[in-house]
Amino acid sequence: MITQGFVTAAQQRALALGMPGHPVIVLEHPIASKKREHMLQLARHSVEAVVSALVSSLREAHHA
């Protein structure tokens, strides 16, 4: 899970680690200035994407 400002860095890191298809959940940038309530809302809206990414990663690892 990263913010929009770090998408390229995350993709490069995943590639360097041999995981080019690694799922990334992207949040709006920046988050440092967001209030607690806004961050909780972002987290709630991201839960489904995080679970989906974890499940797909487990499926891929199991089929490898």
Secondary structure, DSSP 8 states (H G I E B T S, - for coil): -EEGGGHHHHHHHHHHTT-TT----EE-S--TT--HHHHHHHHHHHHHHHHHHHHHHHHHHHH-
